[in-house]
Amino acid sequence: MGLDDRKLAVLRAIVEDYVSTQEPVGSKALVERHQLGVSPATVRNDMAVLEEEGYIRQPHTSAGRVPTDRGYRLFVDRLSRVKPLSPAERRAIERFLVGAVDLDDVVHRTVRLLAQLTRQVAVVQYPSLARSSVRHLELVPISTTRLMLVMIADTGRVEQRLVELPGPVPADDVTDLRRLVNEKLAGARLSDTPPLVQALVEEALPKLRPTMTTLATVLLETLVERHEERIALAGTANLTRGGLLDFQGSLRPILEALEEEVVLLKLIGETEPSTTRVLIGDENEFDNLRAASVVSTGYGPGATIVGGLGVLGPTRMDYPGNIATVRAVARYVGELLAQN
């Protein structure tokens, strides 16, 4: 059975009231707080239909009703209007992020900002090396037989490796090696570099080839083989702010899930470009998160997505506000990376 506009308006009012008050919502309160234009008896009938259809339920402790996962889903898809951020919130985001000095600082500021603005748990994935390109490769002589290889990605991520050379290498040769690796690899996506590294060895002058062969092994390790993803987390204490009905009365499963980096990466690291993904309750594939909701999106310079970010909290969350904040923060971080 389809729901008419009035029943949809009642459902919207129930979701908004329950999110703001943390209390199950009764028909009398709805009529007092919202201009529904009908009597409490009519609202009670509408609520009975919503309950029958699985959009709201009655917690055993109360006469009021609370939304179900299905009710929240309908609210997010059809009833909520994304709240635009206020000019003050936008300025706060800009000011907070603009002072960042390096990529680590950007990520840590972003995750703290998200947690503060949404009052949820915030998760930010560091820019994924798998999606990055080489900006610059630096070779720093430590001694005549050792070099430090520094790879700087276009996303600001920096990877360093020590290279043990097969024999002493003069400074002029190091200069040549630096020029050759940058000419070949600068601007290339990390995932496209293996054949280019192979070509460096094949094209090297005989006197440079032994050194280039050793360097190529470390280059491949740096550029391709070690794609461990990193995650930053903030605002776990926000989980305790809610009411008795949040998380079905137990935080332990949620806290256990937050310790699993693989889980967090799956939640926020697989978001499609320019979409905001909202997972509500049972829509989460991880059992420990069946009482939580996640709002996430991808971020990156321009149209390139290099990582994901999002927030996690009770199903009783301010979806319009959190969606707007997650989108806005992702956009600012993307602009920051583009300027970087």
N, C-alpha and C positions, 0 to 999 in steps of 0.2 A: 504493500500500500504506500503511495506517495504521501508525503507530508505537505499540508497546505502552508501558506505563508505565516498564518498565525501560530501554528505549532512550531514552525521553524524559529519564529520570533521568541517563543517561550523557551525553546532549547538554547538559543543564543543567550537569553537572559540568565538561564540556569548556569551555563558554563561561566559567564562573566562574573556572576555573583559568587559562585563556589570558588573560583580562582582568587577573587579578591578577599573573601571573608574566611575561607577554609572551613566554613560551616555548611552542612547539608541545607538545601534550599527548600522552603515551603511555599505554597501557593499564595498565602497572605503576604509574605515578604515580597514576592515577585510583583504583586499588584501594587504594593506600596512604593516599590523602588523603580518600577518601569512603567512607561505609558503604554500599557498593552491594550487599553480601551475596552476591557471585558471584566466580568465579575470573577471573584475568587473561585466560584463554582465551575465556571467555564474553564479557567486555568487548570483546576483540578482534573477535569475531564481530559483536557489536552495532555496533562502530565501522565494520566493513566494510559493514554494511547502511546506516548513516547516510551513509557516503561514497557508496555507490551511489545513494542517494536525493537526493544533492546538498546535505546539511546540513553536512558537514565536508569538508575537502580536505587533501591532503598537500603542504605546500610542498616544493619540490624539494630544499631544503637539509637536510631533517630527517626523522627516523623518526616524529616525532609528527604530530598532526593539529591543524588550526585550523578554527574555524567559517567557513562561507560566509555571504554576505548572507542566504541563505535560512534558514540555521541561526540567525542572530541574530534574524530576523523571527519564527520559531517561538518562540524564547526569550522575546522581548518580548511576543508575543501570548498565550502559553499557559503559560510555565514560570517567568517571573520574578515575584517578589513585590516590590512597591514598598516600599523600605526606609523606615520612618518616620524622620524626622529626630530626632536625640537632643535632649533638652532644652537641652544646651549649644549645639548648632547653631541651634536656634530662638532662643535668647537672643542669640546672635551676630548673627543676621539683624536682629532687632528693634533691638538697640543700634546697629548700623551704619546702619540706615535712619532711625531716629528723629531723629538729629541733623541731618538734611538741612534746609537753609535755604530752598531754592527748587526749582523743577522741574528746572533744569539739575543741581543738586546731587543730587536724587533719582535722575536717570537715570545720572549718573556713578558714584554710590555703588552703584547696582543692578548696573551692568555689571561693576564691579570685584569686587563681592561674588560674583556668579555665577562669574566666572573663578577666583576664589580657592577657592570651595567645591567646584567640579566639576573644576578643573584642565584645563578645556577653553577654547576661544575662546568668549567671551560676546558676544552681540549684543542690544541693546535699542533698540527703535524709540521715538522721542519720541512722546508722545500725538498722534495724528493730528488735525489741524485739521478734516479732513473728518468726523470723528466727534464733534467737540466742540460745546459750546453757549457762548453769550456769557454771561459772568458780569457784566461791567461794562465800560462804555466811558467813558473819561476824555478830556476836551478841555482841553489845557493851553495857555493863550495864551503865545506867544513874543514876538509884537509885535501891533500892531492888525490886521495883515494876514496873520499866520501862526499856525497852531495845530499842536500836536502831538496826534495822535489815538493813544490807547493802548487796545488791545483786550485784555482779560484773559479767557481762556477758563476754563470750569469745571474743566479739567484742569490749570490753572496756567500754561499757555502764554501768553506775552505777545507781542503784535505791535505795533510802533510805526510810524506814518507821519507825514510832514510834510504839512500842508495849506496850500497857497498860496491865500489868499482873494481874491475879485474886488475887494474894497475894504475900507476900515477897518471893523471890527466892534466895537461897544462891549461892555464886560464883561458888562452885563446880558443882551445877546443871546447871548453865549457860555453863560451860565448857562441860558437858555431852551433853547438847542440841546442842551446836555448832558442836560437833563431829558427833552426829547422823544426823543432817540435811545435813552436807557436805558428809558423807558417802553415804547417800541415793540420794542426788540431784546433787552433783558436776558432771559435764560432760553431764547431761541430757538436751535435748532440752526443752526450756520453754513450748512448746506446749504439751510435754509428761509428765509434772510434776504432774497434778492433782491426778492420782492414787498413785503416790509415796508419795505425801503429806498425803493422806488418810492413807497410810500404816504406816507412821510415828506415827500418832495418835494411830492406832490400836496396834502397836508394843511397844508403850512407857510403861515403868514401871508405876505401879499405882501412885507412888509419883510424877512422871513427867507429868502424863496425862493431868491434868487441864491446866498446863502451855503450854504443846505441842498443846492442842486443840486451845488455844488462838493464839499461834504462827502460827498454820496451817492456820487460817483464814487470817492473814496478809500475810503469804507466798503466798497464792493463789491470793490475791489482787496484790501482787508485781509481781508474775511470770506469771499470766495468764490474769487477768481481765483488766489491764490497758495498752492496747497496742496502746496508742496514738503514731502516727508517727510524727517525727519532720523533718523540712526542713530548710536548710540554703540557702539564696539567695544573689547574689552579681552582680554588673555590670549593674544595671537598667539604669544608665546614658548612657550606650553604645547604647541604643535604639535611642538616639537622634543624633547619628553620621551619619545616612544614608542620602539618597537623598529623593527628593519629592515623588518618586513613592513607597518608602518603606511603608509597612503597609497601603496601599491605602490612604495615607495622614492623618491618624489619629492614635495617640498612645493610646488614651483613652481605647479602648477595650482591648488592650494588657495589659495595666497597671491594669485594673480591674481583668483580668484573673490571673495576677501575685499575686494578694492579696488573691486569693482563694487557700488555702493549698490543698484542695481536688483535684483541677484541676492539681496542680503541681505534687502531688503524682501519679495521674493517668498517667501523661505525662512521668515521669521518674522512677516511682516505680514498673512498671510492665514489665520491660525489661527482656527478657529471658537470661539465662547464655550465656556468650561468643558471644552474638550477639550485633551488634550496630544497633539501630533502627533509621531510618530517616523518620520523618513525614513532608510532604511538603504542606503548604497552606491548600487547601480544604480537605486534608487527615486527618486533625485534627478534632476530633469529637466535639470540643468546638467552637461555633460560633465566639467567641471573638478572636480566634487564627487562623482564616482562612487566615489571611494575614502573618502568621509567619511560620517558620520551626523550628523543634526540632530535635536535635541529642542526643541520650541517650544510655547508656549501664548500665549493672549491675556491681557491684564491690563486692569484698569480699576475705577472705583468701583462697588460693587454688582454688578449684572448687566450693566452697560454695558462693552463692550470698546473701549478707546481706542487700543490699540497692542499690539504683540507683543514677546516676548522669548524668548531661547533660547540653546542652546549648540551648538557644532559641534566635532567631533573625529574621531578615527579610528573605523572601524566597531568596533574593539576598545575599546569604552568600557563603563563601569559604568552600564548602562541603568537598573536599578532606582534607584540612587543619584542619577543625573542627573535622572530623571523626577521624583523626590520633591523635589529641590532647586529645579528650575525651577518646579514647582507652588507650593511654599512661598513662594519669593521673589515670584512673581506675586501670590499672595494678600496678602502684606504690602504690596506696592506699591499694590495696589488699595485696601487699608484706609487707607493713608497719603493717597491721593488723595481718598478719601471724607471723611476728617477735614479735609482741606485746604479 
